[in-house]
Amino acid sequence: MGGAISTKGADVMTVSEDGEIGLTEQFTAYFKDQVPAPFNLDAPMVTRAHEALIKDNWANIVKGTSAFNEAKHVTPTKFMYNSFYQALFVTSQPLRALFRSGMTAQGKSLAGTLNTLVTIINGGDFVDTVQAIAERHLTYGVTKDHYTDFGVILLSSLEAVSGDKWSDDVKDAYLNAYSLCYYMMMPIIAGDAPVEIPESIPATIVKSVPISKTGKKITLKYNFPLRYYPGDAIWLGLPLPKGEVRRHFCITGFPVDGVFELDVVIEDVSESSHWFCSQSPGATVNLFWIESDLRFETDAPAALPQHVVFVSNGFACIPFITMAEGLSRIKDKWKGTVVSLQIAPTADYVDAFNIAVPTAGKKIEWDAYKAFHATEVTAAKLKQIAPNIANATL
């Protein structure tokens, strides 16, 4: 423990008759100079009024405020998550290595933080819960400065997505709630040194299976819980003889709780991909994090496009096949259609991927999905295979 002061609830917290919670004067005075601005309040407290403001604000964010644009942001909560994490990783780049999963998947972690702020006043085990979080975060490498960056970006992101539902009173409620949590963590984070956050973690090749004359399906094993969506890519560092080369590779599977493995399908078309395809099981690469500009967030089927048309050239069909399989896995909730036009010299070339990329090791069998081969893209071909292309997402 970092501080020489009791952290038992009765010695730390004050609770008024109307339910207002705060900190004892002794505890606040002991740590005030160590808490960075703007969270070093003289007397952080959360009142019933604060609780109501936070709950109401979050409810408005979830419904969608004046700042929300459905076409751009997909869903209100994803708008919040993406706004927060994009800003956080610009401000505090070392934290990107702590959040290795995709930004949308990381939203569940942020939701937990917000839930703590919303329910703080009713938490009977608040002290133990918050300090247990601080202890766990120490093992991840989180420092006091990281908590400051996190809090500042959280407040600015909440303001940005709140639109006309933001006010000075709402800001004050969130500031007090976060400051109260920050103070409560100080006995843990003020003295104990966190472990260093490694920029990458090792990933070991456990399988490397040829799928064509130039392609392989490679399975990587690592020791970290990753969450991702169909279409997401993994950023890897490949230790080539000339030095590490960092590349993105599309993930061709789906996360399974408790299983720390993922598959990538690679075409041997460059120096880096040739090195990767040449490695035997047991070789290691550096795993950084999940990244993608295009994915299907299958946990929000209502936000997905109803009709999808994929057009790919060569091995670029790989992510689209995975995305189609992802949609097929939610066919009981998503009632759309998928058409894929795969451009390649021969049908055999893309068939190797149509068989190897899906997790079942065979072509996707789903009435709502049709895949076609052609040697070039033409308007006539697109109109033939997707008559409703004007209403589809291409």
LINJO-V34674 format. One record per pair of residues at least 6 apart in sequence whose C-alpha atoms are under 6 Angstrom apart, sorted by the first residue. I is the first residue (numbers start at 1). J is the second residue. D is the distance in whole Angstrom. If there is no record, write none. Layout:
I,J,D  I,J,D
//
This chain:
1,187,6  1,188,5  2,187,5  2,188,5  2,190,5  2,191,4  2,192,5  3,187,5  12,23,6  12,24,5  12,27,6  13,22,6  13,23,4  13,24,6  14,21,6  14,22,5  14,23,5  14,24,6  15,21,5  20,46,6  20,47,4  21,45,6  21,46,5  22,44,6  22,45,4  32,40,6  39,179,5  44,176,5  44,180,5  45,176,6  46,177,6  50,173,5  53,170,6  55,118,6  61,162,6  62,76,5  62,77,6  64,76,5  65,162,6  65,163,6  66,163,5  67,161,6  67,163,5  73,79,5  74,303,6  81,107,5  84,157,5  89,96,6  97,199,5  100,289,4  100,290,6  101,226,5  101,227,5  101,289,6  101,290,5  102,228,6  102,290,5  102,291,6  105,227,6  117,177,6  131,185,5  134,185,6  138,194,5  139,195,6  141,194,5  141,195,5  141,196,5  141,197,5  159,166,6  200,286,6  200,287,5  200,288,5  201,286,6  201,287,5  202,285,6  202,286,5  202,287,6  203,220,6  203,221,5  203,222,5  203,284,5  203,285,5  203,286,6  203,287,6  204,220,5  204,221,5  204,282,6  204,283,6  204,284,4  205,219,6  205,220,5  205,281,5  205,282,5  205,283,6  206,219,6  206,220,6  206,281,5  207,218,6  207,219,5  207,281,6  208,217,6  208,218,4  209,216,5  209,217,5  210,216,4  214,267,6  214,268,5  215,266,6  215,267,4  215,268,6  216,265,6  216,266,5  217,264,6  217,265,4  218,263,6  218,264,5  219,262,6  219,263,4  220,261,5  220,262,6  221,260,6  221,261,4  222,260,6  229,297,6  230,295,6  230,296,6  230,322,6  230,323,5  230,326,6  231,295,4  231,319,5  231,323,6  232,292,5  232,295,6  233,248,6  233,249,5  233,250,4  233,251,5  233,290,6  233,291,5  233,292,6  234,248,5  234,249,5  234,289,6  234,290,5  235,247,6  235,248,4  235,288,5  235,289,6  236,246,6  236,247,6  236,286,6  236,287,5  236,288,6  237,244,6  237,245,6  237,246,4  237,285,6  237,286,5  238,244,5  238,245,5  238,285,5  250,319,6  251,263,6  251,264,5  252,263,6  252,264,5  252,322,6  253,263,6  268,274,5  301,334,6  306,336,4  307,336,5  307,337,5  307,392,5  308,338,5  308,392,5  308,393,5  309,338,6  309,339,5  309,340,6  309,394,5  310,340,4  310,394,6  311,340,6  311,341,5  312,342,5  312,343,6  313,343,5  314,343,6  314,344,5  337,368,5  338,369,5  339,369,6  339,370,5  339,371,6  340,371,5  341,372,5  341,373,6  342,373,5  343,373,6  343,374,5  343,375,5  343,376,6  344,375,5  345,375,5  347,373,6  354,363,5  355,361,5  355,362,4  355,363,5
//
